[in-house]
Every structure is written in structure tokens, then in C-alpha cells.
Amino acid sequence: MDSSSSFPGPVERTLSSAEEGGRDRRRRGSGGGSGVVAELLQYGLRHGIGRPVSVGGGIGKLRAMSVASLYEQDEKDKDAESSTAGRRLSYAERCQALRKRRRSQIVHHVEDYVARQKFILRLAKVLLFLGAPSHRIESQLHAAGAILDVKVAFVHLPNLIIVSFMDSDTHTSETHFVRAGGRVALTKLHQVHHVYRDVLHDKIGATEGSEQLKEILKAKPLYSIWTRCVLAFFCASIICVLSFGGSLVDMFVSGASAALLQYLGLNAAAKSTIYANVYEISVSIVVSFLARALGTIPGNIFCYSAISSAGVVLILPGFTILIAALELTSRNILCGSVRMVYAIIYTLFLGFGLTIGSDFYLLVNPKARRQLAATSLLDAEVLHGFILNANDSLPITNLGAVFTFVETEDSGHSHIIKGCYRNPDWPFWRQPFPWWTMLFLVPIYSIFSSIANLQAIRSIQLLIMVAFSCVAYAANRTANYLISDRSDIVSASGAFVISLCGNAYSRIVGGTAFTSMVTGVLFLVPSAIGNGGGLIQPYSSSAARYSGSFELGIRMIQVAIGVTIGLFVAQILVYTLGRRKSAAHFAF
């Protein structure tokens, strides 16, 4: 650039404005030239180093220098200033000054302000769409805004994030509404976490990060609808045996019910808004109707409680209640209370649908009601007799009566196991599975559950999820054996173990804690409900069955509270030692 040019160049304008700002600062008594260095660095990164420029009538070049040399020069200036003041900083003071400096500031991949805004908006949408832990979303976005040097504020509501970018120079703000809703996708969440960490650790720029997030958002699901229906079949079949006391024939029926449920949810409910509003009630009615029809077949081949509970276990709001409890613990009162009330009402809808389906079949087939009454007396001993007066001084006449003696399930001698009658003389295919089958059923269920939540098969993450889930289930079963009447404490023990493993894995190896813990945490909810007797218990009337849904909601809240306490306690233990994370924590 010629010195005789009539129009000043960008660097000349930058230096002139910087000199004026420097004179203003000197007049105010404050020194510093860090603004000049920062603006020169940004100009050099955008327009190239080594281009001739004119500064104050002379021709010169921007000298190429590393970012480390700039920091070293700043440190030399600070040391020189402190030495001229008559005192050199001690080692502790220098360490404190280094801690105060923003080491996570973006210096290698400097992007313009619009690109950084775009990355934050796209990150908010992706986190909502892929089912990230909602109590962590706001902290992650705040960390991204602070490191990318964007003044931004967030308001998080269920399925909605209000993003407000603020400009301190013009005293204006720009507000965006980001709305998205979806379900958990483990592989994509793991990819999003890596992109988020690379951008905040200055490994890639905000523009490249936005493009990668866009590709993740537009990518098709890993598995087709029919594949996910098959996965739902295996998940419900195995959970019927593990948690609800089902037999070999029960597990196939419950698996078929869950596959039908999954197909209606992914196909019909996704295409029709009207049907999506009554999807849960309609599915629970159909599953309960089929289970009652099979359960009243003479011979007690099928168990109504096991089939109906395992058939609708995939749509239980256990994960929603857990997220609500985590949000309430994180002082996010608005989202937490809304989700908690929604989950309780949702549970009442399920109980209402199960009651309607059962009573509708009993209304269609009156003989089934007598068969049901006869089944309830299979484990009872009925005696006909009289009460005789052994003392002639008491005016009691002889009374004839029918006496029914029933052994409760808690006595240990009952043939009713988790609401299902199991005669010891029946063949193996009508009996519950022995305990040693858990050694291979739990890993198989963990594999299918992880894949059903859209985890890639060929990944090391799948093995880690299965291992953590098995450890959590073992801890849960051990605690249930020792403390069988406290579902919250039992769930807290399993959650503590899996949170300890997941956070240690993230802390030491650098993996994603949330995705590695999802399978094990989702395993705790049906296990705790199964330990309490399942979703449906042998109540005496339809009113008692309907009121039992309230007990189910309370039981799920107890489980969620226990899981929340276990997750937070283990997280505190893991992150007590070591350096503080430079980005937000991506875990439960």
C-alpha cells in the first residue's frame, strides 16, 4: 500500500483509533496497549501476515509472531512494570495472576461475531433435539458464550430456549427463540459433545463447528422403524423376565405388545397430531385388553400383571421424572415443576388406560370375571366349619362360616410371585427364570437398550455402556436384598455406582459421561417398579386399580429422588479433586 493513498487502510485506521484511545487512557491515568495487539492479531489472521501497510506516513509490514510470544511479551511487560514499581511479583502472586487470566480464550481460531452467534444458536437447537440433560443445557450454553466472548443470556423452558445477544456499545439486544423436541440419540449426543469440546478448547473454529452440528442435525436415524420395533420386542421380553416375574410364554407376548407400541409411536403418532394426543391411552388400553384376554384363559398359562407391565414399560415417564428431579435439585424450579406435574398426570393416563382395557374385556366376557375370582383363590385354603362355645357362661350360639386362609407374598411361602401365580409343579416354560439367568440376560438387555436409544453398534461406547449398566444392576439387586422396603435407597445405591463409573470415565479417559450412563440409569426405573410388584397388582375392584396408579406415580417419584441423590453424591466425590473443567459438565 502506497503512503500517498488518499484513503487509509484498515490497519492505519486501527492504529490511529488505538493511538487516540491510548492518549485518552493516558489522560485518564490508565495504561495498556493490549487493545492494539488484539486488533493487529485479528487483522493479521483475517488478511494475512506480511502484507505491506502504511502507518503514519511510513511503509512497514506486520511481523509474524506466535501467540505464545505475545503472552510472553505481556508477562515481560507486567514484570517490568512491577519491577519499576519497586517490587517483583512472588511465585504465588504470579500463579494467581495466571489463574485469573482466561486460559480458555479463543486465540488460534478467531471467528467473526456472527459466526460465533450462529454456533451458539445451533448448539442450543441440537441439544434440545437430541435429548441432552436439560438441567445442563443452560450451563453449557453459558460456558460457550463466555469462552467465545459473546455477551448472551438464556432462558430455558421445556422444549424452548430464549437466546438474547446483547450489544454494550449500542445498548441493544437481539432475541432468538429456539424450539425443538426429540428423544435421546446416544451416538449423536456423543458427537455433539466432541464438537462442543473442540470448539471451546480452540481446536476448531466456530464456523466449522456449526457445519458439523448441521450435519449431525440433518443426519438420518441410525436404524429404520422396523429395526427399532425388533429392538423394542427384545427389550420388553427381557425386562418382563427380569423385573416383572414373567415366564417364557409371557415374555413373547409382552415383546409383541411393545413392538406394536413402538410402531404406533414412530409411525402413526409421528404423522398424525390428533392421534399423538391419545397415543399413550390407546396403546395402554390395547395392551391391557390383550393381557386380560390371555390371562383369563383356563389353566393360568399367561400372567396379566407381567404382560401388561412389560408391554407399556417403554413409554413409562421414568426418564422424565428423573430429569424433573435433577432440575429441581439444580434450582431450576420452573422446568422441574412443569416436568414433574406432567409426568405424574402422564402416569395417571397410563393407569386409566390399563384399567379401561381390563374392565372392557371383563364386560365383554362375563365368564372371565368368575375365572379371575377363581384364580385369586388358587393360593388360598378354604375351610367350612362352626364356631363352638367352649364356655357355657358366655351367651354365644354356634356360628357356621366359611374361612379362607391366604398366605401373603411377603411370607415367603406364597406361590404368587410379583402378581403372578406360579405352581411349583408346572413345567419350566411356565415358571419364572432362575437367578443365574441374570448373568447373561442383563448384558443382553443393556445391549438392546443402548441400540434402541440410537447407539452405534461398532463403537467402544457400547461396551462401556453395557459394563456400567451391569455394575449398576448388580448394586441395585444387592441393595434390594439388604433393604427391600425402601425403593429410594435401593435406587440411590445403583445410581451412585453408575455415576461414580461414568464421571470417573469422563474425568480420567475424557469420554462423555452422560451417554455412558443413560442405559444404566434407564435400567433402574423398571427394576425398582418391578421390585414393588409391577404396574398392575391384583386389586379387588376397578376403582382400586385406578387409585393404584397414584401409588405408581408416588413410587416413581421415590425412585427418581433416590437416583438424583446417588448421581449428585458420586459426582461431588469424583470432581472434588483435580483441576476445574474449562467447559460445562455434560452428565446427569
N, C-alpha and C positions, 0 to 999 in steps of 0.2 A: 504494500500500500504506500502510495507516494505521500510525502509530508505536505505537499501543496494541495491535497484534496480538499475540496470545499466542505465535504460532509464528513464529520468524524466517524470513525469506525466503532464497533461495539466495545472493543477493549478501551478505546480512548474515552468513550462515554462512561464506561465502568470506572476507569481510573479517575476521571475528573470528578464523578459523583463521589467516589471513595475519598478523594482528596478533600472535597468540600465537607463530606461527613467527618473526615478526620479532623479538619480545622474546627468544625462545630464541637466535636468531642473534646479537643484540646481546650477550646474556650470554656467548655463545661467542666474541665478538670479530669476527664476520663480518657485514658489512653487505650490504644489497641489497634491493630491492623489485621485482625482475623477476618474481617469482612472482605478486605482486599484479596487475601489469599483464597478464601472460599469462592469468590466470584471469578477470579482468574482460573482457578481449578475447574469450575463448571464450564467456563468458556472454552478452555483447552480441551476438555473431554468432548465437547459438542463439535468444535470446529477444527480440531487437530492441533497438535503441538508443532512448533517450528515455523509457523506462518509469520511473515514479516508484518509488523504493525507499527503505527506511528504513535508515539507517546510524547506529548509536549514539544512537538516540532522535530523530534529525532526518530530515526528508524531503528527498531530493535526486534528481537524475537522472544517468544515465550519459551523460557528454558524448561526442558523436560525434567521433572523431578518426581520422585516417588512420594506416595502418601506418607510413608514412614519417615522420610526426610522432613516433611512438613511438620509432623508431630515432634520429631527430634528438635527442629528449629524452634517450635513453640516451647518445648521444655527448656532449651538453652536460654530463650528469652526470659522465661519465668525465673530460671536460676540466676540469670544476670540481674534481673530486677530485684530479686530477693537479696543477692549479694551486695548490690549497691545500696540497698536499704540498711545494710549492716548486719544481716543475719541470714544464714543459709538454712534452707528447709531441712529438717531431720528426716530420717528414713520413714518414720511413722507418718509424718505430715505429707511426704511425697506419696506414700501408699494411699492415704486418704484422698489426696487430690486426684490420683488415678481412678479411684473408685467413683468419685463424683463425676468424672468425665464420662461421657456417653460412649462406651466402647462398642456398643451395638449400632452406632450411627452408620448409615449407608455412605460409603466413600468410593467404592470401586464401580458400582453400577448406578450412577446418578441418572435419574429419570426426571422428566418434567412433572409439573404438579398434576396435570390432567391424567397422566398415566398412573400415577400413584392413587389418585381418586378412583379410577376405573378398577384397579386391583382390589381396593377395599370393598367396593360395591359388589364385585363379582365373588369375592371371598365370602361375603355375607350371604349371598344367594346360594352358593354351593353348600355352605354349612347347614343352611336351613333345608335344602333339598335332599341332602344325604343323611339326615337324621343324626347330626352331631349332638353331643350332650348340650342341652340348651342353657344350662347354668354356667357353661364355659364359653359360650359364643361371644358374649359381650366383652369378657376379659381378653379373648383372643383378638377381637377387632380393636380394642383399645391399645393392645401391645403393638399391633400392626401400624396403627395411626401414629403412635409415639416414635417408633423406630423409623418409619418413612417420613417423619417430620410433616405430618398433616394434622392440622387442628380440626378435630372432628368429635362429635358427640353422638351417642347411640341411645335409643330407647327400644328395648326388646319386649315384644308382646308375642303371644303364641302365634306362630306361623307368619310373623311380621317383624321387621326391623326398620325403625325410622333412623335414617342417617342424615346428619346435619353437618355440612362442611362450613367452617367459619373463617372469615377473612378479617383479620385485625386491622388491616390498612384501610379498607373501605367500610368497615363496621357492618358488613352484610353477611348473610348466610344462605347456603343452598341446601335445600332439603330433598331427600330422596326416600321413597317408600319401597322397600324390598320385601316382596311377598313370595313365599314358596312353601310347599308342603310335600313331604315324601316319607319314605321309610328307610331303615338302616341299610346301607350298602357298604360292607366292610372293606372290600378291596379299593373302592373309590375313595373312601374316607382315609385310608392309609396313603393313597397317592396325594390327596389334598394336603394331608399333614406334611408330607415331604416337600411339596411345592411351597407351602407356607413357611416351613423352616428354612428352605433355601433362599427365599426372598428376604426374610428377616435376618439371616446370617450373611447376607451380601454375597451369596454365591451366584445368583442370577438376578436380573433386573425385574422391575415391576411389570414392564411390558411383556417380557417372556413369561412371567408367572401368570399374567392374565390370559395369555393364549393357552397355556397348559390347563388352567382352570376351565376355560371354554371347551377344550377338547374333552375333559373329564365330564363336564355337564352334558354335552351332546352325545356322549358315547351310549350305545345301546346296552341294555342289561346283559349280564354275562350268560344268563340261561333263559331259555324260552318258557312260555307259560306251562307247557306240558311237563317240562323237566321240573319246574318248581312244584307242580302238582304231585309228581312222583316223590319229590323230597318231602313234601308235607305228609304223604302217606307213610313214609318210613318214620318220620319224627313222631307222629301221633301214635303209630303202632308201638314204638319202643317206650314212649312215655306212658302209655296205657299199662304196660307191664311194670315199669319201674316205680311209678308214683301212685297208681290207682288200683293196684291189685288185680289187673286183668289177666285172663288166661290166654291160651294160644288162639282160640277162636274169637275172643273179644278183641284182640289186637288187630286182626284183619278188618273187622267191621269198623272199628274206630278209625283205622287208617283210611278206609274208603270214605268215611264221613268227612275227615279232614281234607282229603283230596278234592271232594266236591265243594267244600267250603272255600278252599284256595282258588279253585277255578272260578267260582262265582265272584270272589273278591277281585281277582285280576282281570276278569273279562267283563262280566255283566255290570258290577258296581263301578268299574272304571269308565264304562261307556255311557251309563245312564245315571244322571244326577238324582232322578226320582228314586230309583232302586237303591242308590247308595245310602239314602237316609234310613231305609228299613232293612239294610243288608244284614246287620247283626241279629235283629229279632227274627227275620225269616229263616236264617240259617240255623239258629238255635231251636226254632220250632220244628224244622225238618229233622234235625239230628235227634231231638228228644222223642219225636214221634216214632222214628225208626227204632231207636233204642228200646222204647217201651213195647213196641210190637215184637221185637225179638226177645225181650226179657220175660214176656208172659207166655212164651211157648212152653208147653208141658215138658218137664224134665230139667228145667233150670240150666239149659245149655249156655245161655248168654246172660251177662250181668248188665243190668240197666245202668247202674252207677258208673261202672268203668267205661262203658261205651260212650255215654253222654258226656262225662267229664273229659275224656281224652279227645272226643270229637270236636269240642269247641275250645280246647286249651290253646290253640294257636291264635285265637282272637281275644284272649284274656288281656285286660289292660294292666298287666303286671309291670311292664316296662314304663307305661305312662305314670303309674303311681310312684314308681321308683324315681323317675325324673322329677315329679312334683315334690317328693320328699327332699331330694337333693337341692331343688331350687329354694324351698322353704328354709333349709339349713343354710344356704348361701345368702339369706336375707332378700331373696327375690320374691317378695310376698305376692305381687300381682300375678305373675305367671304361675307360681307354685299353687296358689289357692284356686286359680281357674282350672288348672290341670287336675288337681285333686278332686274337686267337685265333679268335673266331667267324668273322671274315672269311676267314681262311686255311682253316679247315675248310669253310666255305661254298664256297670256290673249289675245294677237292678234291671236293666233292659235284658241282659242275658238270663237272669233268673226268671224274669217274667216270660221270656220265650220258652225256656225249658219247662216251666210249669204248664203253659198252654199246650205245648206239644204232647206232654204226658197225659194231661186230662182230656185232651181231644181224642186220643186213642182209646182211653178208658170209656169215653162216651160212645164212641163208635162200636166198640166191642165190650158189652157189659160182662161177658164171661171172664174177661181179663181182670176185672176188679176182684172177682172171687179167687182167681188164680193168684193174684197178688197178695190177698189176705192169707191164703194157704201157704204161700212161700214165706211170709213173715213168721209163721208158726213152726217152720221146719226145725229150728234150733230150740224149740221150747218143749217142755214136758207138761202135759195136761193131766190133771187128776180130778176125779169125781169123788165127792165124799160128803161127810156130815161133820159138823162141829158138835161134839157131845159135851154135856155139862158134867164135869167130874165132881163138882161140889154142889150138893143138894141145897145148900143155904143160899146160893145165888139164883135169882129168878131168870135163868136163861134157858130158852127152849132149844131143842135140837134144830140146827140150821143146815140145810143142804146147799151145796155150792159146787162150782167148777173152778178149780185152782190151776193157774198157769204159771209155771216157773221158767224164767228165761235167764240164761247166762249172758251177761253183757260182754261186749267186745273187749273191754278193759280187763276182764277177769283172766284172760289167757287161755280159757278152756272153750271159748266160743268158736263155732265153725264159720262165723261171719267175719270176713277179712275185708276191711275198708268198704263196707256196704255190700259185699258180695258173699252169698252163701257158698261155701266150699266143703263138700263132704270128703273126708279123708279116703273113702273107698272109691271115689271116682278115678277115672284114668288120668294120665298125666296131662293130656290136652285140655282138661277142664280144671286143672289146678293152677294156682299162681306159680310163677317161676321161682326156683330156689335161689338162695342168696349168691351163690358162686357165679350165676349168670351175669351179675352186675359187672364182673371183671371185663367182659367184652361188650356188654350192652351199653355201658356208659361211654366208652370211647366211640362206639359206632354212632350213638345218638349225638355226641358232640361234633362228629364229622358232618353228619347230615344237617344239623342245626346251623353250623357255620356256613355250609354251602347254601342252605336256604336263605341265609342273610347275605347272599351275593359275595361270598368269599371265593377267590380263585383257587382251583384245586392244586395247581402246580405252584405252590408258594410255601416258603418256610413258615409264614404266618399261620397257616392252617395247623401245622404240627404244634406250634406254640399255643394256639387257642385250645386245642384238644387236651394238651398236657395240663394247662391251667384249669380247665373245666373239670377234669378228673380229680385233681387235687382238691378243688373246692367242694365237689360232691362227696369225696371221702371225709373231709372235715365236717360237712353238714350231716352226714349219716352218723358219724361218731358223736357229735353233739346231740343229735336226736336220741341216740341210745342212752346217753347220760342224763339229758334233760328233755324229756319227751313232752312236757306240758307247756313249754314256753317257745312258741314259734318264732318270736322276735329274737331271743338269744341264740336259738339254733341258726337262724338266718344270718345273724351278725357274725357268728363264727366262720361260716362259709365265705361270707363277703370279706371278712378280714384276711383270710388266707389268699383269696384270689386278688385282692387289692395289693397285698404285700408282694405277690409274684409279679403282677402287672406293672406296678410302679418301679419295682427293682429292675425289671426288664427294660423299662424306658430310661431309668437312671443310669444303668451300667452299660447296656448294649446300645441304647439310642433308638429303640423301637417305639412304636405307637402304643401307649398304654390302653387307650380306650378300646381299640379294635381287638386287642389280645384278651380283653376282659369281658367282652359282650356275651360270648357264648356261655361262659360260666355263670355270669350274673343272671341271664335269662333262664338258666337251669335251676336256679334257687327258688324261683316263684312257683312253678308247678310241683316241685319237690315238697315245699313247705305246705302247699294246699293239699297235696296227697297225704302228707302225714296227719293232717287234720280231718281226713275222711273223704276228701274229694269235693267236687262241686255240689253233687246231689247226694243227700242222705235219706234213709228210709223214714220219712216223716209220716205222720198219721193222716194228714189231710193236705189238700192243695193249698189252703191258707198257711199251714205250717211250712210247706215247701217254698211258698213265695216269701215268707218272712225269713226263711233261711238264707235268701240272697243278701239280706242285710248283714247277717253273720259272716257271709263270704266276703263282703266288702270290708268289714272290720278286720277280718283275718288277713286280707291282702294289705291293708294299711299297716298292720303289725309287722308283716314280713318286710314291707318297704322301709319302715323305720329301722328295723334291725339291720337290713342291708346297708342303709345310709350310714349308720353309726360305724359298722365294720369297715366300710370303704374309707371314711374320713380318718379313722384312727390309724389304719395302716398307712395312709398317705402321709400323715404327720410323722410317723416313725421313719418312713423312707426319706423324706425331704428335710428332716431335721439337720442332717449332716451334709456337707458338701457345699459347693458354690450355688448361688441362686441362679435360676433359669433366666436366660436372656429373653425368651419368648414366653407366651402364655402356656399354661399346663393343659394338655389335651388328654384328659382322662375323666373318669366319673368324679 
